[in-house]
Amino acid sequence: MSKNTELKNHNIYLIRQCFYDGQIWTKHDLSQKIGLSLALTTNILQFLLSSKEIICIGEADSTGGRKRKQYILNKDNKHIGMVILKKYETYDGFHVLIYDLLKNLLFQETYICQRGDYNELLEVVKKVKQTDEFVSIWTFSIPGVCKEGKIDICDFHQLAGIDIVQMFEKEGIDVCIENDVNVASIGLLEQYPHVDHLALLYQPAVKYIGCGMMIDHKLYKGFSHFAGELSYIPFLTFQQQDEMLEKNPNELLLYQLVTLCSIMNPEVIGVCSDVIDCFDLPIEKYLSKQHQPHIVFIKDLDQLIQDGLFYLGKKEILGGENYE
């Protein structure tokens, strides 16, 4: 790709980003915001209008000169589909959602799994896809380890070892997948964009703790995408963790919280638990004040996952910089 083409694509990306905030823009405002010439801004606006990514909604009130045309994102140019694979107390389910580009919820349904395998997942996506022709990308939240589109360890055992991205691409469906706690970490960072180093701990009622880490605004996965598997730190055996989860989940969570602080030293840690209603995490027992993070207690992990999946879908549509 030539430097001129790269520069052109970068300028288009910058203007696209402006429209994703949902505001109304004029050519003059965009030119000043991005620092591009009016002529170049005009060319990019024409390109976005021709592809129906933006629409002209009329003219701004005159201030004495020529009236300026106003433009806004076409929220229905493309839609973002999401699938959250989740183990509920009494069943496994695919929670499916569709959003427009301004994050308005258009569709929501939970499908109870009979098999929880690839064919059932594909069947659900195809069924929902028929109801909305504008979905251009599907983002999946997976309770397991994902690497370059392939699922490794997974609570949905029938999906382990399958290259989900490649399989869906053969069906003509674009898919982006990520571990559920990593997705939630991205969602949390969307709420704290000024924070450079952030983490999220999730203590489920069954299985073991999950951890997502954002370092310098980037999702840290490790070389084999195994980063954040705190249950493998050999201070406590799996049997001891099982016993503490049942009898003393606060203390177990505190141990893992302090371990994370000593390894990563994040500024903010989000904490979510399916077994603790009242958090008692006296972190000051182990860490002096200067090393203590700001702890955010998360009540709705699903909302953070949805926020993270929306970001991933938007990133795929926009291209350019991202958290990965």
C-alpha positions as a printed NumPy array, in Angstrom:
array([[  0.   ,   0.   ,   0.   ],
       [  1.399,   3.419,  -0.995],
       [  1.941,   6.203,   1.539],
       [ -0.726,   8.314,  -0.197],
       [ -3.259,   5.494,   0.121],
       [ -2.354,   4.945,   3.773],
       [ -2.745,   8.677,   4.489],
       [ -6.094,   8.768,   2.686],
       [ -7.399,   5.78 ,   4.652],
       [ -6.176,   7.325,   7.904],
       [ -7.989,  10.593,   7.162],
       [-11.189,   8.69 ,   6.338],
       [-10.827,   6.789,   9.619],
       [-10.446,  10.035,  11.604],
       [-13.61 ,  11.514,  10.112],
       [-15.511,   8.256,  10.576],
       [-14.566,   8.341,  14.247],
       [-16.135,  11.778,  14.612],
       [-19.46 ,  10.55 ,  13.299],
       [-19.557,   7.597,  15.708],
       [-20.108,   9.96 ,  18.62 ],
       [-23.627,  10.551,  17.3  ],
       [-23.231,  14.305,  16.878],
       [-24.222,  16.438,  13.908],
       [-21.232,  17.695,  11.926],
       [-20.643,  20.309,   9.249],
       [-17.767,  20.267,   6.79 ],
       [-16.257,  23.313,   8.462],
       [-16.439,  21.74 ,  11.955],
       [-14.85 ,  18.5  ,  10.733],
       [-12.082,  20.397,   8.951],
       [-11.212,  22.234,  12.148],
       [-11.541,  19.151,  14.35 ],
       [ -9.285,  16.92 ,  12.248],
       [ -7.005,  19.585,  10.822],
       [ -7.726,  18.781,   7.167],
       [ -8.306,  21.231,   4.348],
       [-11.897,  22.003,   3.367],
       [-11.286,  20.496,  -0.074],
       [-10.003,  17.2  ,   1.357],
       [-12.817,  17.117,   3.919],
       [-15.338,  17.62 ,   1.112],
       [-13.917,  14.684,  -0.849],
       [-14.129,  12.382,   2.169],
       [-17.7  ,  13.481,   2.93 ],
       [-18.685,  12.733,  -0.666],
       [-17.129,   9.282,  -0.35 ],
       [-18.999,   8.552,   2.901],
       [-22.257,   9.845,   1.406],
       [-21.859,   7.631,  -1.668],
       [-21.361,   4.559,   0.52 ],
       [-24.351,   5.619,   2.678],
       [-22.212,   5.648,   5.821],
       [-23.443,   9.162,   6.579],
       [-26.511,  11.149,   5.569],
       [-27.155,  14.852,   5.021],
       [-29.947,  16.093,   7.287],
       [-30.301,  19.66 ,   6.017],
       [-28.643,  22.975,   6.681],
       [-27.618,  24.735,   9.867],
       [-29.13 ,  28.103,  10.785],
       [-27.342,  30.883,   8.954],
       [-25.022,  33.191,  10.886],
       [-24.963,  35.67 ,   8.035],
       [-23.005,  33.712,   5.474],
       [-23.77 ,  30.721,   3.32 ],
       [-25.744,  28.01 ,   5.117],
       [-23.683,  24.967,   6.024],
       [-24.897,  21.437,   5.336],
       [-25.207,  19.133,   8.315],
       [-24.24 ,  15.463,   8.339],
       [-24.787,  12.597,  10.76 ],
       [-23.894,   8.91 ,  10.925],
       [-26.308,   6.584,   9.178],
       [-26.929,   4.346,  12.179],
       [-28.583,   1.698,  10.024],
       [-25.887,   1.49 ,   7.367],
       [-24.569,  -1.529,   9.248],
       [-25.641,  -3.36 ,  12.386],
       [-23.589,  -5.289,  14.947],
       [-24.681,  -8.765,  16.018],
       [-23.54 , -10.24 ,  19.331],
       [-23.644, -13.724,  20.82 ],
       [-22.814, -14.259,  24.498],
       [-22.212, -17.945,  25.208],
       [-23.144, -18.386,  28.845],
       [-23.665, -21.166,  31.357],
       [-26.733, -20.308,  33.423],
       [-27.641, -22.118,  36.666],
       [-29.99 , -24.603,  35.04 ],
       [-29.083, -24.464,  31.34 ],
       [-26.568, -23.333,  28.749],
       [-27.598, -20.544,  26.416],
       [-26.736, -18.339,  23.468],
       [-27.749, -14.772,  24.344],
       [-28.147, -12.935,  21.03 ],
       [-28.359,  -9.159,  20.563],
       [-28.323,  -6.73 ,  17.63 ],
       [-27.365,  -3.052,  17.888],
       [-27.301,  -0.231,  15.39 ],
       [-24.177,   1.914,  15.056],
       [-25.349,   4.357,  17.72 ],
       [-25.758,   1.493,  20.195],
       [-29.532,   1.312,  20.106],
       [-30.723,  -2.204,  20.96 ],
       [-32.756,  -3.645,  18.071],
       [-33.074,  -7.321,  19.009],
       [-32.511,  -9.523,  22.064],
       [-33.238, -13.191,  22.671],
       [-31.755, -16.082,  24.636],
       [-31.727, -19.512,  22.994],
       [-31.431, -22.539,  25.271],
       [-28.745, -24.919,  24.046],
       [-29.52 , -28.557,  23.436],
       [-26.02 , -29.52 ,  22.318],
       [-23.945, -26.347,  22.598],
       [-21.904, -27.26 ,  19.523],
       [-20.88 , -25.402,  16.369],
       [-23.862, -26.519,  14.284],
       [-26.332, -25.277,  16.886],
       [-24.498, -21.952,  17.154],
       [-24.475, -21.549,  13.367],
       [-28.182, -22.416,  13.217],
       [-29.035, -19.701,  15.755],
       [-26.924, -17.049,  14.009],
       [-28.44 , -17.866,  10.611],
       [-31.957, -17.738,  12.082],
       [-31.423, -14.314,  13.661],
       [-29.514, -13.023,  10.625],
       [-32.631, -13.558,   8.51 ],
       [-34.461, -10.971,  10.635],
       [-31.85 ,  -8.238,  10.035],
       [-30.081,  -7.929,   6.685],
       [-27.916,  -5.04 ,   7.928],
       [-25.816,  -7.095,  10.38 ],
       [-22.299,  -6.954,   8.916],
       [-20.246,  -8.368,  11.799],
       [-20.958, -10.845,  14.584],
       [-18.971, -10.617,  17.821],
       [-18.869, -13.608,  20.165],
       [-18.098, -13.741,  23.886],
       [-16.663, -17.165,  24.721],
       [-16.193, -18.644,  28.232],
       [-12.804, -20.042,  27.305],
       [ -9.434, -19.413,  25.708],
       [ -9.491, -18.058,  22.151],
       [ -6.474, -17.675,  19.886],
       [ -6.623, -16.302,  16.343],
       [-10.206, -17.441,  15.86 ],
       [ -9.689, -20.913,  17.328],
       [-11.208, -22.006,  20.635],
       [ -8.955, -23.879,  23.05 ],
       [-10.178, -24.58 ,  26.606],
       [-13.905, -23.791,  26.791],
       [-16.83 , -24.297,  29.166],
       [-18.818, -25.256,  26.043],
       [-16.834, -28.463,  25.573],
       [-18.247, -29.218,  22.126],
       [-16.59 , -26.051,  20.762],
       [-13.077, -26.798,  22.018],
       [-10.56 , -27.106,  19.19 ],
       [-12.799, -25.496,  16.571],
       [-11.684, -22.538,  14.44 ],
       [-14.945, -20.61 ,  14.764],
       [-13.864, -17.656,  12.611],
       [-12.798, -19.861,   9.709],
       [-15.92 , -22.015,   9.923],
       [-18.252, -19.009,   9.862],
       [-16.297, -17.369,   7.038],
       [-17.045, -20.445,   4.913],
       [-20.723, -19.606,   5.483],
       [-20.169, -16.003,   4.376],
       [-20.524, -14.662,   7.923],
       [-17.889, -12.337,   9.402],
       [-17.136, -13.175,  13.034],
       [-14.888, -11.813,  15.784],
       [-14.464, -13.851,  18.984],
       [-12.9  , -13.135,  22.361],
       [-12.835, -14.53 ,  25.898],
       [-15.766, -13.251,  27.997],
       [-13.712, -11.668,  30.79 ],
       [-11.383, -10.016,  28.257],
       [-14.445,  -8.572,  26.529],
       [-15.764,  -7.279,  29.858],
       [-12.354,  -5.678,  30.528],
       [-12.672,  -3.766,  27.267],
       [-16.162,  -2.711,  28.328],
       [-14.802,  -1.488,  31.676],
       [-12.057,   0.513,  29.969],
       [-14.726,   2.22 ,  27.882],
       [-15.994,   3.608,  31.212],
       [-12.503,   4.632,  32.357],
       [-10.789,   5.821,  29.15 ],
       [ -8.293,   7.936,  31.124],
       [ -6.862,   4.863,  32.921],
       [ -3.742,   3.298,  31.388],
       [ -3.606,   0.059,  33.4  ],
       [ -6.838,  -1.695,  34.331],
       [ -7.977,  -5.221,  35.185],
       [-11.182,  -7.118,  35.844],
       [-11.69 , -10.106,  38.163],
       [-14.728, -12.357,  37.771],
       [-15.516, -14.97 ,  40.412],
       [-18.15 , -17.373,  39.06 ],
       [-20.294, -19.635,  41.21 ],
       [-18.686, -22.667,  39.581],
       [-15.302, -23.202,  37.918],
       [-12.436, -20.811,  38.614],
       [-11.748, -17.094,  38.588],
       [-11.286, -15.22 ,  35.332],
       [ -9.127, -12.151,  34.834],
       [ -8.804,  -9.659,  31.982],
       [ -5.912,  -7.196,  31.845],
       [ -5.588,  -3.919,  29.93 ],
       [ -2.015,  -2.572,  29.841],
       [ -1.403,   0.796,  28.167],
       [ -4.944,   0.574,  26.76 ],
       [ -4.126,  -2.758,  25.114],
       [ -5.654,  -6.117,  25.948],
       [ -2.867,  -8.317,  27.31 ],
       [ -3.289, -12.005,  26.443],
       [  0.202, -13.485,  26.736],
       [  2.01 , -15.472,  24.056],
       [ -0.407, -18.417,  24.247],
       [ -3.468, -16.372,  25.308],
       [ -3.22 , -17.895,  28.809],
       [ -2.594, -14.628,  30.675],
       [ -4.964, -13.978,  33.569],
       [ -5.546, -17.623,  34.552],
       [ -5.012, -16.845,  38.24 ],
       [ -6.344, -20.196,  39.41 ],
       [ -3.101, -21.795,  38.203],
       [ -0.892, -19.764,  40.56 ],
       [  0.391, -22.55 ,  42.881],
       [ -0.414, -20.959,  46.247],
       [ -3.697, -22.842,  46.429],
       [ -4.591, -26.185,  44.868],
       [ -7.77 , -26.494,  42.842],
       [ -9.277, -28.495,  45.716],
       [ -8.431, -25.713,  48.182],
       [ -9.95 , -23.136,  45.835],
       [-13.124, -25.213,  45.542],
       [-13.402, -25.398,  49.326],
       [-12.768, -21.68 ,  49.805],
       [-15.247, -20.775,  47.071],
       [-17.902, -22.642,  49.057],
       [-16.911, -21.652,  52.607],
       [-14.957, -18.393,  52.373],
       [-15.257, -16.802,  48.908],
       [-14.305, -13.33 ,  50.207],
       [-10.911, -14.553,  51.407],
       [-10.3  , -16.443,  48.162],
       [-11.138, -13.365,  46.128],
       [ -8.888, -11.227,  48.326],
       [ -5.915, -13.575,  47.79 ],
       [ -6.393, -13.423,  44.042],
       [ -6.901,  -9.66 ,  44.087],
       [ -3.634,  -9.089,  45.961],
       [ -1.823, -11.518,  43.649],
       [ -3.023,  -9.537,  40.648],
       [ -1.891,  -6.265,  42.245],
       [  1.595,  -7.628,  42.941],
       [  1.992,  -8.903,  39.377],
       [  0.353,  -6.155,  37.326],
       [ -0.111,  -3.163,  39.675],
       [ -3.217,  -1.79 ,  37.904],
       [ -4.714,   1.584,  38.707],
       [ -8.303,   0.269,  38.581],
       [ -9.651,  -3.246,  39.187],
       [-13.242,  -4.189,  38.488],
       [-14.494,  -7.002,  40.742],
       [-17.545,  -9.126,  40.017],
       [-18.712, -12.214,  41.927],
       [-21.625, -14.588,  41.488],
       [-21.339, -15.802,  45.105],
       [-20.689, -12.668,  47.178],
       [-23.396, -10.095,  47.906],
       [-21.405,  -8.002,  50.394],
       [-17.737,  -7.557,  49.53 ],
       [-15.243,  -7.56 ,  52.388],
       [-11.837,  -7.153,  50.764],
       [ -9.454,  -5.585,  53.3  ],
       [ -6.655,  -5.152,  50.798],
       [ -4.85 ,  -2.858,  53.23 ],
       [ -3.839,  -5.998,  55.179],
       [ -1.415,  -6.827,  52.388],
       [ -0.737,  -3.633,  50.442],
       [  0.211,  -0.136,  51.561],
       [ -2.009,   2.688,  50.364],
       [  0.35 ,   3.795,  47.596],
       [  0.005,   0.391,  45.89 ],
       [ -3.749,  -0.062,  46.338],
       [ -5.88 ,   0.182,  43.192],
       [ -9.264,   1.833,  42.936],
       [-11.688,  -1.091,  43.234],
       [-14.93 ,  -0.952,  41.26 ],
       [-17.594,  -3.469,  42.279],
       [-19.389,  -4.743,  39.188],
       [-23.025,  -5.795,  39.532],
       [-23.821,  -6.382,  35.876],
       [-21.037,  -8.245,  34.077],
       [-23.307,  -8.909,  31.091],
       [-23.584,  -5.177,  30.404],
       [-19.794,  -4.835,  30.375],
       [-19.598,  -7.782,  27.979],
       [-22.137,  -6.116,  25.704],
       [-20.165,  -2.848,  25.843],
       [-16.978,  -4.709,  24.956],
       [-18.612,  -6.641,  22.121],
       [-20.047,  -3.424,  20.697],
       [-16.58 ,  -1.888,  20.746],
       [-15.098,  -4.927,  18.963],
       [-17.816,  -4.797,  16.322],
       [-17.369,  -1.08 ,  15.81 ],
       [-13.61 ,  -1.574,  15.557],
       [-14.092,  -4.144,  12.802],
       [-16.33 ,  -1.746,  10.872],
       [-14.135,   1.306,  11.442],
       [-10.725,  -0.286,  11.148],
       [ -7.76 ,   1.62 ,  12.569],
       [ -6.64 ,   1.817,  16.18 ],
       [ -8.023,  -0.562,  18.752],
       [ -7.509,  -2.086,  22.2  ],
       [ -5.838,  -5.241,  20.846]])
